[in-house]
Amino acid sequence: MARTLDSRELCARALRMIGEFPTSETAPDGEQLREALFWLDLVMASNAGLRDVFFLRPATVELTLTPGQRDYSLATIMGDSFPSGGISFPTGCQMLWPGPQPRSLPVPIVRREMINSVGSPDEVGVPRMIWIDRLAVGQRLVTWPTLPAAETQIYKLLLDFQAASPDLSPAGVSGARPNGTTITGVRTAWQQWVILKLASALGSGPINKQSATQIALWERQAAELKVDLDAFENQEHQTTPPIVQSYGIDDYEADSALSDSYDSYRIPSGRFGGYLA
């Protein structure tokens, strides 16, 4: 498997691209590394807000609803499953209905205006829609209607979401200590894209000033790589092996002249019941 680079290594490779970390040196300059870590954090955060990022999609989380409660703190109801940076955006929700034959049904995730306008906020019943507040601090989940206070059966929401990018900025007081051992979580296939984007950012002024031509080259290379990666990762991949029939030269009924006609390469009837197209 390809090597997974930590934050420091990604920054070092980007600093080398812009000419600030020569091969004769064993480590990049500490101040430049700290600045690069800040920009790595910005690049990854922007990427997480602009596209679906598979490594930021944790497994489906079960949220147990409390009878009589309409408004929930996501950090509280999710417990240990709540990501350190919070939710970037939800991607789907289902209600797990109790009973002898539990089943799950989709629950729409709506805008705040919708959940505030459908009826009385005090209406009770099994929730048919939810709204998620995605503020940076104090993220909330609101249901409508509210599960009755006397409800004895356990209802759960199954929530899928994309988490925010992890904190990759320098650690310590005022960023005085590089947080270089943090693993970004990015797939190894995307590491070259990260380095190209980071080199473009650092070479635009934060570390040094590269030519507009060079910056445009890195941006174009990153964009082309991203298109290829997105196209492959988002397509449906074959997971079932092809079903084939083993055959040998004796399986063919070829005439003595081995003519090029279709009948000369006929496979005897059997498991497939005739010809193979």
N, C-alpha and C positions, 0 to 999 in steps of 0.2 A: 504494500500500500504506500502511496505517496506520503511524504512527510507533512505533518500538520504543523504549520508555523504559528508560534505565539505572537502576541502583539509586537514585542520588541523585534522579532525577526522580520515581520512584515514591514515595519518602519525602516529597519536597516536596509532592506532590499530597495525600498523606495528612495532612501537617502543615497544609495549607491547609484541609482539611475540618474539622479540629478547632479551627480559628481561631488557629493559631500562626504562620502564614505569610501575612500580608495581601498583597493585590495591589499595595499601594504599595511593597513591598519587592522587591528584585531577587534575593535569595537567602535561604534559611532560616537561622536561627541555627545556628552550627556545633555547639554542644553538643547541641541538639535533633536535628540531623541525625545525629550519631553514635549517639544513643539510638535513633532511628528505624531506623537500619541494623541495629542489634542485633535489633530486633523484626522487621524484614523477614526476617532470616536465620531467626528462630524460626518465623515464619509459613510460609515456604516449606519449611522442613524438616518441619514437621508435615504440610503438604499432601502432600509426597512420601511420607510414611510411611502415609498414610491412603487413598490412591487411586492408580489408574494414571495416571501423568503422561507423556503422549506425548513431550514434548521431552526427557525423561530416559531414553528408550529408544533407545540407539544401535543401529547396524547389528549384525547377528549377528557374533559374534567367534569366530574359529577358534582352538582350543587344541590344540596338538600334544602328544600323550602321549609320555612317555619310558618305554621298556621297563624293567621292573623297579621302577618308581616308583609308589607308591600315594598318597602325600600331597604335594600341590603348594601352594606359595604362589601365591595368585591374582595378586598384583602381579608375580611373576616369570613365570608362565606366560602372562599376558596382555600383558606388556610395555607398549608405548606405548598399548595399548587399555584399560589399567586406569584407571578414572576417578579423579580426584584425591580424591574423597570416599569411594571404595570402592563396593561393590555394596549397594544397599538391599535388593533381593530378586531371586532368579532367576525367570524366567517360562517357561523351556523349554530343553530340551537334546536334541540329536540326536548320534548317532555317525556320522561319515563313514567308511564302510568302504572300504578300498582294493581294487584289483583292476582287471581290464580294463573292468568296468562298475561304477564307483563308485556307491554308493547310501547314503542316509542313513536311519537308523532311530531312533525315539525312545528316549531314555534317561531312566528315571524319576529325579527329584530327590527323595530320601527324607530322613527325619529321621535324626539321629545314632543313635538307638536301633535303627533298622532296619538300618543298614549295619553296626552292631556286633554284631547278633544273627543275621544270615543264615548265617554260617559262619566258617571260619577267615579272619582278616585276611590270612594268607599265601597264600590260594588264588590261583592264577594263571589267566588266561584273558582274553578280550576283556571289558572292563568292561560290566556290565549295569545298573549304577545308580551314582549319585554322591550325595555329601552336600557341601553348601557351608556353611562356617562363616562367619557374617555378623557377627562381632565388629567393633567399631569399628577395631581395630588387629590386623594379622596375619591377615587373612581367608584361609581355606584351602579347597581342594577335595580331596576324598578319593574314590577310585574303588574299586569292588568288582566282580569280582575285580581283581587287579593284572595289567597287561599283562606277559606273560612277558619275562624279561630277554633271551632269545635272539631275540625277535621282530624281524624285519627289515623288515616292512611298516610303513608310516606310518599310524597311526590318529589321527583328530582328533575333538575334541568341538566342536560348533557350539552356542554358548551365547547365549541371549537373556536379558536382565536389565534391571532398572530401576536406574539409578545414583542415588546420593544427591544431594540438592540442592547446588548449588555454594555455596562460602563467600561470604556477602554481608555479613558483619560488618565493622566498621571495621578498616582495616589499620593497620599501624604499631605501635610500642611502646605497650602498654596501650590500644590503640584510639585513639591520639592523632590519626590521620589518616584522614579518611573515605575509604572505598573506593567512591566514588560512581560511578565509570565502569564498574563491573562490569555486564555484561548478564546478567540472571537466566536468560535462555533461555525464559522464559514466552512463550507465543503472545500476539500483540497482542489477540486476542479475550478473553484472561483478565486483561488488565492492570487493567480496572475492578474485577474481583473482588479482585485483590491490594490495590488502594487501599482498598476498602471494609473488607476484613479488617484491614488495617494501621491504618486510622483507628479502628476499633473497639478494637484493642489499645492504641494510643497514648492514646486518650481514656478508657481505663479506669484511668488512674493514672500510667503511666510519664512522660507529658508534662503532661497536665492531667486534670481529672476532669469528664467530660461526664455529663449526666443519664442515668439508667437508660433512660428513654424513647428518647433519641437513640442510645444504644449498641444497644438492641434493634432500632431502625430500620435501622441499618447492618448488623447481623447478619442481619436478615431479607432485606434487599436483596441481600447477598452470597449467602445461601443460595438465594434464588430464581434469581439469575443463574447460580450453580453448577449447579443442577438443569437449567436450559435448555442450558447449555454441554455438560454431560455427556451429556444426552439426544441432542444433535445429533452430537457428536463420536464417540459410541460406536455410533451406528446405521450400518448398511451403506448406503453411498452408491452411487447409480447411476453406473457408469463407461462404460456402453455407450450410444451414441446410439440413439434409437428408430428402427426401420426403418419408413419410411412410403412411400406411393406418391403422387407428385405428381399433382394433378388440377386440372382447370379446369371451367368451366361446361359445356363440350362433352362432358365425360366422363359427365354424368348423363343418364339416359334418363327425363326427366320428361314426364308427359303434358301436354296443353295446358292443363289446369286446375290444374297443379301441386298435385295432391291431397296430402294429408298421409299417404298410405299408405306403407308401407315400400318397396313396389315402385316408387314414384315416384322414389326416390333410390338406385336400384340402380346399382352400379358395374359396368361390363362385365367379363366374365371375362377374365383375363389372367394377370399375374404372381401374383396371389393366388388365382386359380382360382374366383372367385365373389364372394359378398357380403363386405363388411367389417362386422363387428359394431360 
